[in-house]
Amino acid sequence: MSYTGPLALGLNNDKPHTFAPSNATILAVVVGNALEWYEVVVYGYLAAVIAALYFPAHDAGTSLLLAFGSFGLTYLSRPLGAVVLGLYADRFGRKTALQLSIWVMVAASAAIAFVPTYESIGIAAPTIMVLSRLLQGFAVGGEFGSATAFLAEQDPARRGYFASWQFASQALTGLLAAGFAAALTMLLSADEISAWAWRLPFMFGLLLYPIGIYIRGNLTETPEFLAAQVKSGPLRLTVHWRAFALAIGLIVLGTVAVYTIIFLPTYAVRSLHLPAADGYITGVITAVLQLALIPMFGALSDRIGRTPAPIAAAVAMLLGAWPALAWLAGDPSFTKLVVLQMLLGVATAAYLGAMPALLAELFPVRARSTGLSISYAFGVAVFGGLAPLVHAWLIMWTGNPAAPAIYLAAAALVSLVALLVARGMGPHKS
């Protein structure tokens, strides 16, 4: 059956209709999703400034490690959010879980935007910062599963395209975060940024949240979820342990690649000694590239299958990570940084395009949001959120600015194995 009329936009309507997904349905989820991830990503782009203001230490390297440590620490709260909000979404619906997660994010983001610095209130400053980041982690822990399930359940025939907008919205997040950071570094002095301007990107997000809240309040529930609610029987997650393990393996490379891209602007300044604006500008270019390519690779997966493009991307990153970073570190320049960012951006888009649909098809509808949320939260917490910290530590430990390639290549190997296993499995039919 198919919906016509206003409900084709994915919004509430008092009159009965049948359902047909549309681009407005995508927009309804993407806007709120991008806002939530924006608050997480912009912290990574401003890590160097936040390090000096909230995690002062005797040397800049230690201070930066503390800041990236707090960046990674927040991912430890994701599993809790994944369990709580994932179960909530599978019990009460994707729409209500999406509404709850965005309100939690608003509270945490407001705290980060206005918390005084260490110089003003001492140890309370980093404490509030870390607690706020933990709350953000809780919110996005359930956000991924609810949003991905909502998109994946719009149209089974185009599941790859619709679900790909989960990661495309994160590319939009990167565009907003990198664009804001680039504007700050080009228009204001370092002293102005440290004094007050670093708060502007967080305040910008707060101003846009009412739009996301309004849109999510007018979503309609997915037909697959409504149909699954008719079925009886308890929800048993333990029977899906193989799917959980496989999903985490698939997530490893995607999350490490994404957070390597987030790490690169700070890497360009600290390790390559390039101007800060160069790193942020290349971040903008990469985000635009991914925003365009991820849906294309998602749509391609509806035609050729979920695994061919991700396998090719994993092989490219496994074999190319070290040569590419060694080439950049050997003679750093803005042009080389752009080329490397674009290559990594294309490979990451090829990997991520089919991934939301592939992950969604590992779980039945009644366990889908919880399964997606928990596997993604654990995968990101263990491998992705700590990627900037691991990269920074590898550089300090080896003294080689190309050392982040070690972690990226290891992630590619793990996910390549998971992809080969997933290749022989069909989608879950219930």
N, C-alpha and C positions, 0 to 999 in steps of 0.2 A: 504494500500500500504506500501511497505517497501523499505528502501534505501539500496543500496549495494555500495561497493567500498569505497573510501576515506571519503565520507561524513558520513559513519557509525561512524567515529570518532568524529562527531559533529563539524567539521571544514569546512571552506569555500571550495568550489570547483567550478570551472567554468562550469563543465558539469552537465546537469540535472540528478538527481537521485531521488529515493524515500527515505524515512527516516526510519531508525531504530536506536533507542537510544543504546548507548554502554557505557562501563565503562569509555572510554575516554571523553564522554560527561560529565559524573559526575566529572571527574578530572578537566575538563576545568572550571567548576563553583567552585568546592571545593577549588582549589588553591587560586583564588582571594578572595573568601569568607573568607577563613581561615586567610589570611593576614590582611584583614580589621578588623576582630574580634580580631585578635592577638593584635593589637595596643590598643584596648579597654581593653582587659583582663589584659595585662601585667602591666598596670597602677594600677589595683587593687592589684596585687601581690607585687608591689613595693610601696604601699601606705605609709608604715611606713617611708621609706627613703624620699619619696617625701614630706611627711608631715613636716619633720624637715627642708628641704631645701627651700620649697616654702610657707609653712604655719606655720611659727614659732609662738609659743604661750608660756605662762608662765609654762604650764605643758604638758607632752607628750600626755595625754588623750585628751585634747582640741585640740591639734595640729592634732592628728589622726582623730578626728571628722571633723575638717575642710577639711582634705584631702579626707575623704570619702564623705563629703558634696559636694566637687567639682566633685567627681566620680559620685554621683547621679545627680548633677546639669546638667551634660551633657545630661542626658536622657530627659530633658525637651525640648531639641532641636530636639529630634527624631520625634515628631509629625509633625513638620514643614518639615523635610526631607521626612517623610512618604507621606505627601500630595503632595509636589512638585515632588519628584522622582517617587512616585507611579503613579500619573497622567501621568507623562512623559512616564513611562513604558507602561501604558495601551493605550497611544496615539501613541507612536513612536516605541514601541517594548522593549522586555526584554533586548536584547543585548545592545542597546544604553544606557539604564539606568544603566546597570552594568558597562559600560565603564565610564560613568560620575561619578558614586559614587566612583570608585577607584581613580580617579584623585583628587577628593576633599579630600579623605583620605590621599593621599600622601602629600598634602600641609599641612594639620593639623599635621601629624606625624612628618614632618620635623621640624615644629616649636617647638614641644615638645622635640625632640631629642637635639636641640641646644639652647634653651632658657637659658640665664644665671639665677643664683639663686637669691633669695631674698637678700642675703648678697651683691651681686654685683650690682643689679639695683633697689632694693627696691620693692615698690608696683607694679611696672611694671611686675615683675616676675610672681607673682600669677595671675595677670590680663591676661597676655599672655597665661599662662597655662590653665586658665578657658576658654578663648576664643577659644583656640585650641581644647579643649575637646568638646566645644559646636559644633564646626565645624565637629569633628569626629561623634558626635551624629547625626548631619544632614545627614552625609554620610551613616551611618549604618541604619538610619531611613528608607531610601528607599532601602537599600541593601537587607534587609530580604524579602520584598515582591517580588522584581524583581528576586532574586535568587531562592526563593521557588517556584514562579510561573513557572520559567524556568524549574526547575527539575520536578515539578508536572505535567507539560504538555508534558513530553517526551513519556510516555506510560501509558494510563489509566489503563491497566490491572496490571501494576506494580507500580502504583503511590505511594504506601506506601514505597516501597524500594527506588525508585529514590528520592522522596522528603525527606526521612529520612536523606539524606546526607547533608541537610541544618544544622541539629544539629550535625551530625557526624563531619562536618568540624569545628564546634565550639569546639568539643572535641579535634580535632587536634590543634586548637588554644590554648586550655588549656594545652595540652602536650608541645607545644613550649614555652609558657609563663612560666609554672611551671618548665620545664627543664632548661630554661635559668636562672631563679631565683635560683634554687637549685645549679647550677654550680657556680654562683657568690658567694653564701654564703659558699660553700665548698672550693673554690679555692682562694678567696680573703678575706682580712680583712674588718671589718665594716668601717674603715676609708677610705679604697680604694674604697669601694662601694659608700660611700657618696660623695667622692671627684670627681669621674669620671665614675666608672664602671657601675653605674645604668643606664647610657645613652646607654650602649652597646645593650641591647635588642631592644630598639627603632631604633637604627642604623641598626641592623640586619634586621628588617622589611623593612626599606627603601631600603636595598640592594636587597631584593627579589621582590619588587614591579614591576620592569621591566618585570619579568616573568609573573606575573598576568596580566599586561597591554597587553602584547603580546598575551597571550592565549585568553583573552576576545575580542581582536580585530579580532580574527579568528573564533568566534562562529557563528553558524547559528541560525536564529530565530525559535521559536517553531511552529510546524504545527497547534496547537490549536489556537495560537494567530493569525496566518496568516488567518486561516479559519474564525475566529471571525471578522476580519477586513472587510470581505465582507459584513457583516450585517450592516444595516443602523440603525439610531436612536441615540439620545443623551445618554451620560453616566450619569445616575442618581444614585448617591451614597445614597441619602436619603432613597430610597426604601429598602436598605439593613441594616437598623438600628438594626434589630433583630440579623442579622448575626454578626454585629460589637460587640454588647453586649455579645453574646455567645462566640465569639472568644476571647474577653478580659478575660472572665471568665475562659476559657480553658488555657490561657497563664499564669495566675497568678501563679499556682504551679510550672510550668516549669521554669519560670524566677526566682522565689524566690529560688528554689532548686539549680539552676545553680550559682546564686550569693552567696548562702550560701557556696557552694564548693569553690568559689573564696575567700570568707571571712575566711575560715578555717585556712590557713597558718598564717595570722595575728592573728587570734584567738588563735592558738596554742602557739604563742610567748607571746602575751599580757596577755591572761587570764589563760592559762595553764602552762606558763613558761617553755615550751619545746624549744629546740634549733631550730633556724630558718630553718635549713636544713631539719628537720623532717617534717615540714609542707609542704615544697616544694616537697619533695620526695613522700609524700602521694598524693600530687596533681598530680604528674606524673603518679602514679599508677592508680588513678581514671580516668585520661584522657585516658590512654591506654584502660582501661576497657570499657569506654563509646564509644570510637572509634570503638571497636570491636562489642559491643552489640547493639548500636542504629540502624545500618542497619539491624541487625537480627530481632529486634522488628518491624522495618518498613516493612520488608518482611513478617513477621508473620501477620501483619495487613491486608495484601492483601489476606490472607487465612481465618482468623477468624473474621475480622472486625476491625474497628478503635478504639473501646472503651474498650474491655475487659482488655487488658494489662494496659492501663492508669488508669482504675478504681481500679485495684488491687494495682497499685503503689501508688495512692492517699490514699487508705485506710491504706496501710503500713506506709506512712509518717505521716498520721493523728494520728495513734495509737502509732507509734514507736518513734517519734521525741523526746519527753521528756525523756522516759526511756533510750534511746541511749545516749543523751547528758549528762544526769545525771550520767550515768555509766562512761562515759569518764571523766567528771569533778571531780568525786569523788576520783579517783586515776589516774591522767593523766600519759600516757606512749606512747611511739612510737607505740607499738603493738596495743594498743587500738585505737589510732588515725587512723592507717591503716585499722583496722576492720570497724570503723565507716565510714571512707571515702569510702570504698568498698561497704558497704551496701547502703549508700546514692547514690553512683555512679550507682549501679545496679537498684535501684528504679527510679532514674532520667532517666536512659536509657530506662527503660520500659515505662515511661510516655512520653518521647520525641520521641520515635521511630515512632509512628503512628501520632504524632501531626501535622507535616507539611501537610500531605495529608488530615487529618481531617479538618484542617483550610482552605486549598485550596478548598475543596469541599463545603464549606459554601458559596462561592461566584461564580458568573458566570465568564466566561473567560474575558469578556471586563471590568470587575470591580475587577478582582482577585488581580492584583499587588497592586492596591490602597487599596483594602480591607484588604489584608494581612499586608501591610506596616503600615496603620493607626492603626489597632487593635493591632498589635504587639508593635508598638511604644508607644501607650498609656498604654498598659499592663505593659511593661517593665519600662516605666518612672514612673508610679505610684507605682508599686509593686516590681520590680526587682532591678532597679538601686539604689533605696534607701535602699535595703535590708542590705548591710553592715553597713550603718549608723544606721538603726533601730536596728540591732543586737548589735552594740556597745553601743547604748543608753540604750537598755534593760538591758544589763549587768551592766552598771553604775547605772541605776535607781533601779534595784532589788538587786544588789550585788551578784547575783547568776550566775555563769558561764554557767549554763544550760539554761538561759533565751532565747537564740535564738530559742529554740524549740517552743516557743509560737508563733512566727511569721510564722515559717515553718508549724506548725499544722493548723493555721488559713488559710493559703494559700491553704493547702490541702483540707480543708472543702469547701472553695469557689469553687475550681475547680471540686471537686467531684459532687457538685450540677450541674455545667455546663455540666459535662460529662453525667450525667443521663438525662439531657434535650437533649443533642446531640445524645444520643443513639437512640432516637425515630425519628430522622430526617434522611432522605436519602441524598446522594450527589447531588449537583446542576448539572443539566444536560446540561446547556447551557453555 
